[in-house]
Structure formats: C-alpha cells, structure tokens
Amino acid sequence: MDADTYFKKCNTCGFEWNKREELLTDPTIEIVGYQVNTKYLLGGLVLFNHGCRTTLALKVKLLRDLYDGKVYPEFKMGKEGCPGHCLRKYELHPCTNTCEGAYVREILQIVKSWPKNN
C-alpha cells in the first residue's frame, strides 16, 4: 500500500489505518496529548500512543470537522482567565475560557470519548 491509499501509518511497526475512523476506533490507540501551534491552531498536533509503544501525531486540521460548536475570536493563552492547559502537552481537559483555543480542547474531548472496537 502506498502513501496515497492510507490515512496514517505507524513509523515503528508499519501498521496502516485506511481512514480516520479506523484509527479513532482502534483499541490499540490512545490519545495522550496536544502540542499547540500558537500561530495556526489547525497546525497543532494531537498525540496518540499506539500499542507498539510509539507516539503518533495528527494535525488538528484532520480532526476539525468533528466539532461544530462555537469558536471564540481571540486566542487568550497566558492571559487572564487562562487555565494554562495548552501550555502542558499532556493536559487533555477542556478549557472553560472564552478562548479561540477552547474549540481544539473540545475536539480532544470528542476524540477521547470516541468508541473503540472490541
């Protein structure tokens, strides 16, 4: 299978997921973190651990369509009211601030609660 026919490939074991849903429902995949891109939020990385003991990254833009709620206009990381979640890579909690980054935290919640295959 070449790079044009799969969604994501594990760099360690070579396992391939053909579609995003296959990756999200895979019981050997666990969301573990998020690396913010402060200049372009869709360029941030959602981090997953795979059962072969490697970490995979997906750009937020590949998951953006999972959330259709409110997006605030201002990115308030480090400003008053900011709980600092985006500053901590392994923090997956939602953001309660009226911050543009809060929608990415909502995407993390959706992915975190995605049903896994048996």
N, C-alpha and C positions, 0 to 999 in steps of 0.2 A: 504494500500500500504506500503510495507516495504522499507528500505533504499536502497535496490538493484534495485528498479524499478523507482526511480525518480532522476532527476539531482540536484535539490536544494529544500529545504523545509524551509519555514519561521518559525523561532523559536518562534515567537509570536502568529501568527494566525493559523499556521499549513498548510497554502496553499502550494501545491506542484507543481513544474514545472517538467514535464517529460523529457524535452530536453532543451538544452541551448537556442535554438531558441525561445522556448516558453517564457523563462524568458526575453530575449532581446526584444521581440516584445510586451510584456505585458505593456499596458499603465499605469499600477499602479507601474511600476518600473522606477526609475530614477537614473542614475549614478551620484554620488556626490563626489567621492574622490578616492584617491590611496595612499596606505601605502607602501612605497618602502622597499624592503628587499635588503640591500646593499651587502650582501654576495651571494645571489642567487636571481636574478631578477625575475625568474619564480615563486618564492615563495612569491612575493609581493601580496598585496590584493587590488582588485578593489572593491570599496564600492558603494552600491546601497541603496536607500531608497525605501521601499515598502509602498503601500497605507495604510497599517495598522499602520504606524508610527514606523516601526522598520528599522534598518540598517542591510543589508546582506553583506557578503563578499565572493568574489570568488578569488581564486588564479589565478594569471596571466597565469599560465601554462594551465588553462582551456580555455583560450582565445587566446593563442599563434598562433594557426593556422589561425587566422583571418588576420594576417599580413604576407606578403611575400616579403617585401622590404628589403632594406639594413640594416644590423646590424653592427654597428661600434665595433671594438675590445676592446676599453678601456672605462671603466666607469669613467666619469670625474666629478662626483658630487662634488661640492665645489672647483673645480679647475678653472683656468682662462677660461672665456667664458661661465661658467655655469650660467644660469639664476635662478637657485635655485628652480625650480618647484618641484622637488622630495622632497625637504625639507618641503613643505607645503601640507599637506594632502588633502586639498580641492581645490588645483590648478589642473585644467584639461587641461590647454593649452599645445600645442605641444612644443617640445624642438627643438631649432634651432642649438644646439651644435652638434658636431660630437662625440657624446657620446653613449656608449652602451645602456644607459637608454632611448635614444630617440625612440627606436622601441616600448617600452612599452607606451610611450606618444602617439605614432601613434595608438596603439591598443585602447587607451582611446578615441581617435577621432572617430575611427570606431564604437565603442560601443555607443558613444554619439550621433552619427548620424543614428543609427540603426532605420529603420522604425517601427513604433508602429502599432498594430492592432487597429481598431476602436471599 
